[in-house]
Amino acid sequence: MQITQQATGSTIILNLKGRVDTFSSKELDRAISKILKNENHQILIDFSEVDFIASSGLRVLLTAVKYINQVKGKLALCTLKPKVREIFDLVGFSNLFPIFSNREEALKELSSGN
């Protein structure tokens, strides 16, 4: 998996490409942890180029959202492919994260302060 990062206003966007599996989920965890250590608590993860997420990747996201909620931050996801969205729906994660159909919609919501 490849992870690229960019900042848009106060939001850090993580662009993921590939599979979020047992090995690559560790890389995702490091990327999110680095952002949080820099006290950036507003993260958007773009899944537009992700075809698969394993339970280890879901666990990384769950840990991140729990921490971000404690510090009153925001974590949102966008552009999940149907197969990835189905995994989120099956395990009940669709209710834990704000999920947006596109990046623009997600950034608008994150910047609204709601």
DSSP file (Angstrom, degrees, kcal/mol; ACC not computed):
  #  RESIDUE AA STRUCTURE BP1 BP2  ACC     N-H-->O    O-->H-N    N-H-->O    O-->H-N    TCO  KAPPA ALPHA  PHI   PSI    X-CA   Y-CA   Z-CA
    1    1 A M              0   0    0      0, 0.0     2,-0.4     0, 0.0    17,-0.2   0.000 360.0 360.0 360.0 144.7    0.0    0.0    0.0
    2    2 A Q  E     -A   17   0A   0     15,-2.7    15,-2.0     2,-0.0     2,-0.5  -0.917 360.0-164.8-111.7 140.9    1.1    3.5   -0.7
    3    3 A I  E     -A   16   0A   0     -2,-0.4     2,-0.4    13,-0.2    13,-0.2  -0.989   6.5-178.6-126.5 124.8    0.2    6.5    1.5
    4    4 A T  E     -A   15   0A   0     11,-2.1    11,-3.1    -2,-0.5     2,-0.4  -0.913  11.9-153.2-117.8 153.0    0.5   10.1    0.5
    5    5 A Q  E     +A   14   0A   0     -2,-0.4     2,-0.3     9,-0.2     9,-0.2  -0.953  16.4 168.8-129.0 142.1   -0.4   13.0    2.7
    6    6 A Q  E     -A   13   0A   0      7,-2.0     7,-3.6    -2,-0.4     2,-0.4  -0.986  25.6-129.8-147.3 156.0   -1.5   16.5    2.1
    7    7 A A  E     -A   12   0A   0     -2,-0.3     2,-0.4     5,-0.2     5,-0.2  -0.895  17.8-179.7-109.0 136.4   -2.8   19.4    4.1
    8    8 A T  E >   -A   11   0A   0      3,-3.0     3,-2.1    -2,-0.4     2,-0.2  -0.912  68.5 -52.7-132.0 105.0   -5.9   21.4    3.2
    9    9 A G  T 3  S-     0   0    0     -2,-0.4   102,-0.0     1,-0.3    -1,-0.0  -0.487 121.3 -21.4  62.2-129.5   -6.6   24.0    5.7
   10   10 A S  T 3  S+     0   0    0     -2,-0.2     2,-0.4    -3,-0.1    32,-0.3   0.345 120.8  95.7 -92.3   6.2   -6.7   22.4    9.1
   11   11 A T  E <   -A    8   0A   0     -3,-2.1    -3,-3.0    30,-0.1     2,-0.5  -0.831  61.7-151.1-102.8 133.6   -7.4   18.9    7.6
   12   12 A I  E     -Ab   7  43A   0     30,-2.6    32,-2.6    -2,-0.4     2,-0.5  -0.900  15.5-153.6 -98.4 126.7   -4.7   16.4    6.9
   13   13 A I  E     -Ab   6  44A   0     -7,-3.6    -7,-2.0    -2,-0.5     2,-0.6  -0.888   5.3-160.9-104.9 127.2   -5.7   14.1    4.0
   14   14 A L  E     -Ab   5  45A   0     30,-2.8    32,-3.0    -2,-0.5     2,-0.6  -0.941   6.5-159.1-103.9 119.6   -4.3   10.6    3.8
   15   15 A N  E     -Ab   4  46A   0    -11,-3.1   -11,-2.1    -2,-0.6     2,-0.3  -0.889  10.9-161.1 -99.1 118.0   -4.6    9.1    0.2
   16   16 A L  E     -A    3   0A   0     30,-2.1    33,-0.8    -2,-0.6     2,-0.4  -0.775   9.6-174.8-101.6 143.9   -4.4    5.4    0.3
   17   17 A K  E     +Ab   2  49A   0    -15,-2.0   -15,-2.7    -2,-0.3     2,-0.3  -0.967  51.8   6.2-140.1 122.7   -3.5    3.2   -2.7
   18   18 A G  E    S- b   0  50A   0     31,-2.8    33,-1.1    -2,-0.4    34,-0.6  -0.852 102.4 -21.4 115.2-149.4   -3.6   -0.6   -2.7
   19   19 A R  E     - b   0  52A   0     -2,-0.3     2,-1.1    31,-0.2    34,-0.2  -0.844  43.0-145.0-105.0 136.2   -4.7   -3.1   -0.1
   20   20 A V  E     + b   0  53A   0     32,-2.8    34,-3.2    -2,-0.4    37,-0.4  -0.794  48.5 148.1 -97.1  90.9   -5.0   -2.4    3.6
   21   21 A D     >  -     0   0    0     -2,-1.1     4,-2.3    32,-0.2     5,-0.2  -0.349  64.5 -70.3-113.8-167.3   -3.9   -5.8    4.9
   22   22 A T  T  4 S+     0   0    0      1,-0.2     4,-0.5     2,-0.2    -2,-0.0   0.876 130.8  38.3 -56.3 -42.1   -2.0   -7.1    7.9
   23   23 A F  T >> S+     0   0    0      1,-0.2     3,-0.8     2,-0.2     4,-0.7   0.925 118.3  45.0 -78.7 -45.9    1.3   -5.7    6.8
   24   24 A S  H 3> S+     0   0    0      1,-0.2     4,-2.0     2,-0.2     3,-0.3   0.730  98.5  71.7 -74.6 -20.3    0.2   -2.4    5.4
   25   25 A S  H 3X S+     0   0    0     -4,-2.3     4,-2.4     1,-0.2    -1,-0.2   0.822  92.8  58.4 -64.0 -28.2   -2.1   -1.6    8.3
   26   26 A K  H <> S+     0   0    0     -3,-0.8     4,-2.1    -4,-0.5    -1,-0.2   0.887 105.2  49.5 -65.5 -38.2    1.1   -1.1   10.4
   27   27 A E  H  X S+     0   0    0     -4,-0.7     4,-2.3    -3,-0.3    -2,-0.2   0.895 110.7  49.9 -66.0 -40.8    2.1    1.6    7.9
   28   28 A L  H  X S+     0   0    0     -4,-2.0     4,-2.5     2,-0.2     5,-0.2   0.910 109.2  52.1 -63.5 -42.5   -1.3    3.2    8.2
   29   29 A D  H  X S+     0   0    0     -4,-2.4     4,-2.7     1,-0.2    -2,-0.2   0.914 110.0  48.6 -59.9 -44.4   -1.1    3.2   12.0
   30   30 A R  H  X S+     0   0    0     -4,-2.1     4,-2.4     2,-0.2    -1,-0.2   0.906 111.1  50.5 -62.9 -41.7    2.3    4.9   11.9
   31   31 A A  H  X S+     0   0    0     -4,-2.3     4,-1.7     2,-0.2    -2,-0.2   0.924 113.9  43.6 -64.0 -44.3    1.0    7.6    9.5
   32   32 A I  H  X S+     0   0    0     -4,-2.5     4,-2.5     2,-0.2    -2,-0.2   0.921 113.2  51.9 -67.0 -43.5   -2.1    8.3   11.6
   33   33 A S  H  X S+     0   0    0     -4,-2.7     4,-2.4    -5,-0.2    -2,-0.2   0.893 107.7  52.4 -60.1 -40.7    0.0    8.3   14.8
   34   34 A K  H  X S+     0   0    0     -4,-2.4     4,-1.1     2,-0.2    -1,-0.2   0.905 110.1  48.4 -63.0 -41.7    2.5   10.8   13.4
   35   35 A I  H ><>S+     0   0    0     -4,-1.7     5,-1.9     1,-0.2     3,-0.5   0.939 112.9  47.5 -62.5 -47.1   -0.3   13.1   12.4
   36   36 A L  H ><5S+     0   0    0     -4,-2.5     3,-1.7     1,-0.2    -2,-0.2   0.854 106.5  57.1 -65.8 -35.1   -1.8   12.9   15.9
   37   37 A K  H 3<5S+     0   0    0     -4,-2.4    -1,-0.2     1,-0.3    -2,-0.2   0.795 101.9  56.7 -65.8 -27.1    1.5   13.4   17.6
   38   38 A N  T <<5S-     0   0    0     -4,-1.1    -1,-0.3    -3,-0.5    -2,-0.2   0.287 121.7-113.3 -84.7  10.8    1.8   16.7   15.7
   39   39 A E  T < 5 +     0   0    0     -3,-1.7     2,-0.7     1,-0.2    -3,-0.2   0.751  69.9 143.4  61.3  28.6   -1.5   17.6   17.4
   40   40 A N      < +     0   0    0     -5,-1.9    -1,-0.2     1,-0.1    -2,-0.1  -0.894  20.4 174.0 -92.3 116.5   -3.4   17.6   14.1
   41   41 A H        +     0   0    0     -2,-0.7    33,-3.1   -31,-0.1     2,-0.4   0.031  52.1  82.1-116.6  26.1   -6.8   16.2   15.1
   42   42 A Q  E     + c   0  74A   0    -32,-0.3   -30,-2.6    31,-0.2     2,-0.4  -0.910  57.0 168.6-132.8 106.1   -8.7   16.5   11.8
   43   43 A I  E     -bc  12  75A   0     31,-2.7    33,-2.5    -2,-0.4     2,-0.5  -0.950  20.9-166.9-126.5 136.6   -8.0   13.7    9.4
   44   44 A L  E     -bc  13  76A   0    -32,-2.6   -30,-2.8    -2,-0.4     2,-0.6  -0.990  10.7-158.0-117.9 126.6   -9.7   12.7    6.1
   45   45 A I  E     -bc  14  77A   0     31,-2.6    33,-2.2    -2,-0.5     2,-0.7  -0.928   6.5-151.8-108.9 119.8   -8.8    9.3    4.7
   46   46 A D  E     +bc  15  78A   0    -32,-3.0   -30,-2.1    -2,-0.6     3,-0.3  -0.810  15.8 178.8 -94.3 115.6   -9.4    8.9    1.0
   47   47 A F  E >   +     0   0A   0     31,-2.8     3,-2.1    -2,-0.7    34,-0.5   0.158  43.2 118.7 -99.8  16.2  -10.1    5.3    0.0
   48   48 A S  E 3  S+     0   0A   0      1,-0.3    -1,-0.2    30,-0.2   -31,-0.1   0.743  83.2  38.2 -60.4 -23.6  -10.7    5.9   -3.7
   49   49 A E  E 3  S+b   17   0A   0    -33,-0.8   -31,-2.8    -3,-0.3     2,-0.5   0.035  92.7 105.7-115.8  27.1   -7.8    3.6   -4.6
   50   50 A V  E <   +b   18   0A   0     -3,-2.1    31,-0.5   -33,-0.2    34,-0.2  -0.928  37.2 176.0-109.4 126.2   -8.3    0.9   -2.0
   51   51 A D  E     +     0   0A   0    -33,-1.1     2,-0.3    -2,-0.5   -32,-0.2   0.580  67.8  20.3-101.2 -13.9   -9.7   -2.4   -3.1
   52   52 A F  E     -b   19   0A   0    -34,-0.6   -32,-2.8    32,-0.0     2,-0.4  -0.990  52.8-167.6-157.3 142.3   -9.6   -4.3    0.2
   53   53 A I  E     -b   20   0A   0     -2,-0.3   -32,-0.2   -34,-0.2     2,-0.1  -0.989  16.1-152.5-134.2 128.9   -9.3   -3.7    3.9
   54   54 A A    >>  -     0   0    0    -34,-3.2     4,-1.9    -2,-0.4     3,-0.7  -0.395  36.1 -97.7 -90.5 170.5   -8.5   -6.5    6.4
   55   55 A S  H 3> S+     0   0    0      1,-0.3     4,-2.3     2,-0.2     5,-0.1   0.821 123.6  60.5 -59.7 -31.3   -9.6   -6.6   10.1
   56   56 A S  H 3> S+     0   0    0      2,-0.2     4,-1.6     1,-0.2    -1,-0.3   0.878 105.1  48.0 -65.2 -36.4   -6.2   -5.3   11.1
   57   57 A G  H <> S+     0   0    0     -3,-0.7     4,-2.0   -37,-0.4    -2,-0.2   0.885 110.3  51.3 -68.3 -39.7   -6.9   -2.1    9.0
   58   58 A L  H  X S+     0   0    0     -4,-1.9     4,-2.5     1,-0.2    -2,-0.2   0.886 107.5  53.8 -63.4 -38.5  -10.3   -1.8   10.6
   59   59 A R  H  X S+     0   0    0     -4,-2.3     4,-2.5     2,-0.2    -1,-0.2   0.891 106.3  52.2 -63.9 -40.2   -8.6   -2.1   14.0
   60   60 A V  H  X S+     0   0    0     -4,-1.6     4,-2.2     1,-0.2    -1,-0.2   0.927 111.5  46.7 -60.5 -45.0   -6.2    0.8   13.2
   61   61 A L  H  X S+     0   0    0     -4,-2.0     4,-2.7     2,-0.2    -2,-0.2   0.892 111.0  51.8 -65.2 -39.9   -9.2    3.0   12.2
   62   62 A L  H  X S+     0   0    0     -4,-2.5     4,-2.0     2,-0.2    -2,-0.2   0.924 110.6  47.7 -63.4 -44.8  -11.1    2.1   15.4
   63   63 A T  H  X S+     0   0    0     -4,-2.5     4,-1.9     1,-0.2    -1,-0.2   0.914 113.4  49.1 -60.9 -43.2   -8.2    2.9   17.6
   64   64 A A  H  X S+     0   0    0     -4,-2.2     4,-2.9     1,-0.2     5,-0.2   0.923 110.5  48.6 -64.6 -45.1   -7.7    6.2   15.8
   65   65 A V  H  X S+     0   0    0     -4,-2.7     4,-2.4     1,-0.2    -1,-0.2   0.868 108.9  54.1 -67.6 -34.4  -11.4    7.3   16.0
   66   66 A K  H  X S+     0   0    0     -4,-2.0     4,-1.5    -5,-0.2    -1,-0.2   0.933 113.1  42.8 -62.2 -44.8  -11.5    6.5   19.7
   67   67 A Y  H  X S+     0   0    0     -4,-1.9     4,-1.6     2,-0.2    -2,-0.2   0.939 113.6  50.7 -66.5 -46.9   -8.5    8.7   20.3
   68   68 A I  H  <>S+     0   0    0     -4,-2.9     5,-3.3     1,-0.2    -1,-0.2   0.874 108.3  52.9 -61.5 -37.7   -9.7   11.5   18.0
   69   69 A N  H ><5S+     0   0    0     -4,-2.4     3,-1.1     3,-0.2    -1,-0.2   0.875 106.0  54.5 -64.5 -36.1  -13.1   11.5   19.7
   70   70 A Q  H 3<5S+     0   0    0     -4,-1.5    -1,-0.2     1,-0.2    -2,-0.2   0.852 111.7  43.3 -64.7 -34.8  -11.5   11.9   23.1
   71   71 A V  T 3<5S-     0   0    0     -4,-1.6    -1,-0.2   -30,-0.0    -2,-0.2   0.251 117.1-112.5 -97.2  13.8   -9.6   15.0   22.0
   72   72 A K  T < 5S+     0   0    0     -3,-1.1    -3,-0.2    -5,-0.1    -2,-0.1   0.821  72.8 135.4  61.8  33.7  -12.7   16.4   20.2
   73   73 A G      < -     0   0    0     -5,-3.3     2,-0.4    -6,-0.2   -31,-0.2  -0.191  50.1-115.3 -94.9-167.1  -11.1   16.0   16.8
   74   74 A K  E     -c   42   0A   0    -33,-3.1   -31,-2.7    -2,-0.1     2,-0.4  -0.998  21.1-176.8-137.9 138.3  -12.6   14.6   13.6
   75   75 A L  E     +c   43   0A   0     -2,-0.4     2,-0.3   -33,-0.2   -31,-0.2  -0.985  16.1 172.1-132.1 122.3  -11.8   11.6   11.4
   76   76 A A  E     -c   44   0A   0    -33,-2.5   -31,-2.6    -2,-0.4     2,-0.3  -0.903  18.4-148.4-129.4 158.1  -13.8   11.1    8.2
   77   77 A L  E     -cd  45  99A   0     21,-2.6    23,-2.6    -2,-0.3     2,-0.3  -0.907  16.0-171.4-122.1 150.7  -13.5    8.7    5.3
   78   78 A C  E     +cd  46 100A   0    -33,-2.2   -31,-2.8    -2,-0.3    23,-0.2  -0.978  52.0  16.2-143.8 160.6  -14.4    9.3    1.6
   79   79 A T        -     0   0    0     21,-1.9     2,-0.4    -2,-0.3    22,-0.1   0.850  65.0-178.2  51.2  51.0  -14.8    7.5   -1.7
   80   80 A L        -     0   0    0     20,-0.4    -1,-0.2    -3,-0.1   -32,-0.1  -0.619  26.5-123.8 -75.4 131.6  -15.0    3.9   -0.5
   81   81 A K     >  -     0   0    0    -34,-0.5     4,-3.1   -31,-0.5     3,-0.4  -0.375  31.0-102.8 -68.8 156.1  -15.4    1.5   -3.3
   82   82 A P  H  > S+     0   0    0      0, 0.0     4,-2.3     0, 0.0     5,-0.1   0.860 121.0  49.5 -52.6 -42.3  -18.5   -0.8   -3.1
   83   83 A K  H  > S+     0   0    0      2,-0.2     4,-1.4     1,-0.2     5,-0.1   0.895 114.5  44.7 -65.8 -39.1  -16.5   -3.8   -1.9
   84   84 A V  H  > S+     0   0    0     -3,-0.4     4,-2.0   -34,-0.2    -1,-0.2   0.907 112.5  51.7 -70.7 -41.5  -14.8   -1.8    0.8
   85   85 A R  H  X S+     0   0    0     -4,-3.1     4,-2.6     1,-0.2    -2,-0.2   0.889 105.8  56.2 -61.0 -38.8  -18.0   -0.1    1.8
   86   86 A E  H  X S+     0   0    0     -4,-2.3     4,-2.7    -5,-0.3    -1,-0.2   0.887 105.4  51.3 -61.3 -39.4  -19.7   -3.5    2.1
   87   87 A I  H  X S+     0   0    0     -4,-1.4     4,-1.9     2,-0.2     6,-0.3   0.934 110.5  48.5 -63.1 -45.5  -17.0   -4.6    4.6
   88   88 A F  H  X>S+     0   0    0     -4,-2.0     5,-1.8     1,-0.2     6,-1.2   0.906 113.5  47.7 -60.3 -41.8  -17.6   -1.4    6.7
   89   89 A D  H ><5S+     0   0    0     -4,-2.6     3,-0.9     4,-0.2    -2,-0.2   0.921 109.7  52.6 -65.3 -44.1  -21.4   -2.1    6.6
   90   90 A L  H 3<5S+     0   0    0     -4,-2.7    -1,-0.2     1,-0.2    -2,-0.2   0.857 114.5  40.7 -62.6 -37.1  -21.0   -5.8    7.5
   91   91 A V  H 3<5S-     0   0    0     -4,-1.9    -1,-0.2    -5,-0.2    -2,-0.2   0.433 114.2-113.1 -94.5   1.8  -18.9   -5.0   10.6
   92   92 A G  T X<5S+     0   0    0     -3,-0.9     3,-0.9    -4,-0.5     4,-0.2   0.601  79.7 125.9  82.2  11.1  -21.0   -2.0   11.7
   93   93 A F  G >>< +     0   0    0     -5,-1.8     4,-1.2    -6,-0.3     3,-1.2   0.673  54.9  78.2 -77.0 -15.9  -18.2    0.5   11.1
   94   94 A S  G 34 S+     0   0    0     -6,-1.2    -1,-0.2     1,-0.3     5,-0.2   0.762  95.2  50.5 -63.2 -22.7  -20.4    2.6    8.8
   95   95 A N  G <4 S+     0   0    0     -3,-0.9    -1,-0.3    -7,-0.2    -2,-0.2   0.613 106.1  55.5 -87.9 -13.8  -22.0    4.0   12.0
   96   96 A L  T <4 S+     0   0    0     -3,-1.2    -2,-0.2    -4,-0.2    -1,-0.1   0.722 108.3  44.8 -89.9 -23.9  -18.7    4.8   13.6
   97   97 A F  S  < S-     0   0    0     -4,-1.2     2,-0.6   -21,-0.0   -21,-0.1  -0.933  81.5-117.4-124.5 141.4  -17.3    7.1   10.9
   98   98 A P        -     0   0    0      0, 0.0   -21,-2.6     0, 0.0     2,-0.5  -0.697  38.9-164.8 -70.2 123.8  -18.6    9.9    8.8
   99   99 A I  E     -d   77   0A   0     -2,-0.6     2,-0.3    -5,-0.2   -21,-0.2  -0.963   4.8-167.6-118.7 126.7  -18.3    8.4    5.3
  100  100 A F  E     -d   78   0A   0    -23,-2.6   -21,-1.9    -2,-0.5   -20,-0.4  -0.843  26.5-134.6-116.7 149.9  -18.6   10.7    2.3
  101  101 A S  S    S+     0   0    0     -2,-0.3     2,-0.3   -23,-0.2   -23,-0.1   0.738  89.3  16.7 -74.9 -22.5  -19.1    9.9   -1.4
  102  102 A N  S  > S-     0   0    0      1,-0.1     4,-1.7   -24,-0.1     5,-0.1  -0.965  75.5-113.4-147.4 165.4  -16.4   12.4   -2.5
  103  103 A R  H  > S+     0   0    0     -2,-0.3     4,-2.9     1,-0.2     5,-0.2   0.883 111.2  56.3 -66.3 -41.5  -13.6   14.4   -1.1
  104  104 A E  H  > S+     0   0    0      1,-0.2     4,-2.2     2,-0.2    -1,-0.2   0.913 107.8  48.3 -60.1 -44.7  -15.2   17.8   -1.6
  105  105 A E  H  > S+     0   0    0      1,-0.2     4,-2.0     2,-0.2    -1,-0.2   0.908 113.1  48.6 -61.2 -43.1  -18.2   16.9    0.4
  106  106 A A  H  X S+     0   0    0     -4,-1.7     4,-2.8     2,-0.2    -2,-0.2   0.922 111.4  48.3 -65.4 -45.0  -16.0   15.5    3.2
  107  107 A L  H  X S+     0   0    0     -4,-2.9     4,-2.3     1,-0.2    -1,-0.2   0.879 109.8  53.3 -64.5 -37.5  -13.8   18.6    3.3
  108  108 A K  H  X S+     0   0    0     -4,-2.2     4,-0.7    -5,-0.2    -1,-0.2   0.928 112.4  44.1 -61.6 -45.0  -16.8   20.9    3.4
  109  109 A E  H ><>S+     0   0    0     -4,-2.0     3,-0.7     1,-0.2     5,-0.6   0.910 113.4  50.3 -67.6 -42.8  -18.3   19.0    6.4
  110  110 A L  H ><5S+     0   0    0     -4,-2.8     3,-0.7     1,-0.2    -1,-0.2   0.871 112.3  47.2 -64.6 -35.9  -14.9   18.9    8.2
  111  111 A S  H 3<5S+     0   0    0     -4,-2.3    -1,-0.2     1,-0.2    -2,-0.2   0.600  94.5  77.5 -81.6  -9.9  -14.4   22.6    7.8
  112  112 A S  T <<5S-     0   0    0     -4,-0.7    -1,-0.2    -3,-0.7    -2,-0.2   0.688  97.5-128.8 -74.5 -16.4  -17.9   23.5    8.9
  113  113 A G  T < 5       0   0    0     -3,-0.7    -3,-0.1    -4,-0.4    -2,-0.1   0.565 360.0 360.0  81.9   7.0  -17.0   23.0   12.5
  114  114 A N      <       0   0    0     -5,-0.6    -4,-0.1     0, 0.0    -3,-0.1   0.457 360.0 360.0 -84.9 360.0  -20.0   20.7   13.2
